[in-house]
Amino acid sequence: MKKKITSLLLIAMAALTVVGCGKKEEKMGLAKIKDKGEMIVGLDDTFVPMGFKDDKGEITGFDAELAKEVGKKIGVEVKFQPIDWSMKETELNNGNIDFIWNGYTITAERKEKVAFTKPYLENRQVIITLANSPIKTKADLNGKAVAAQNGSSAVDAVEKEADLVKSFKNGKLVTFETNNDALMDLEAGRVDAVVGDEILIRYYTNQRGESKYKVLEDNFGDEEYGVGLRKADTDLLDAVQKALDEMKADGTSKAISEKWFGEDIVK
């Protein structure tokens, strides 16, 4: 009986050994990217001028071009994956994308979920209204419908001023899936003001006609953009940072910035 039990145990152990040997160790970080031959960038494809679809349906923009240049330096192709911006950290940590790279503001809350490169661009959260609006300051937002993109740093910045938010119409911020949706409702008169990234707002008003809009001097604070990666992908983070540093030194990022903003605003 003992011999039979011993034989069964040996067979079971052998089977486990075969299974263990057959299982390949999953590659992570830089090795995974190079093995695939591509890196997947998650973005809101309506976020002008950082990453958006052009008239041909192709992804373009300042961040998109930066990402492509980084891909060249690492030696992989870049694939852009439009995502629900409110789910960006989930998409990243579930492995559906490799980067969040699309005017992605560095915040303390986001640092708990993802790793960031060094800041490469400065921004601030501004308030835009129609040109004929009586709104001139933050205080004038009392009783008004104020909008922002769901899951954006604009929402975080505004909600830090809890008493001000309570003064808004219905005592809360109106949120939209995209900045474009919020700005369209501003034009239609369904909201009174929109809070958003200055980089996007200035580009939008320049394209749509600056005389139609008014950007207030009051704002919701300065911030910085960084590239977001999984915390475990430390070697990939180092590789991306090295590429960005090289692009700053050799003038590549300067040329891309001048193309999209008319000047070099890269940190």
Summary of the structure (lengths in Angstrom):
residues: 267
radius of gyration: 23.6
end to end distance: 75.5
largest distance: 93.9
contacts: 836
relative contact order: 0.17
helix: 47%
strand: 23%
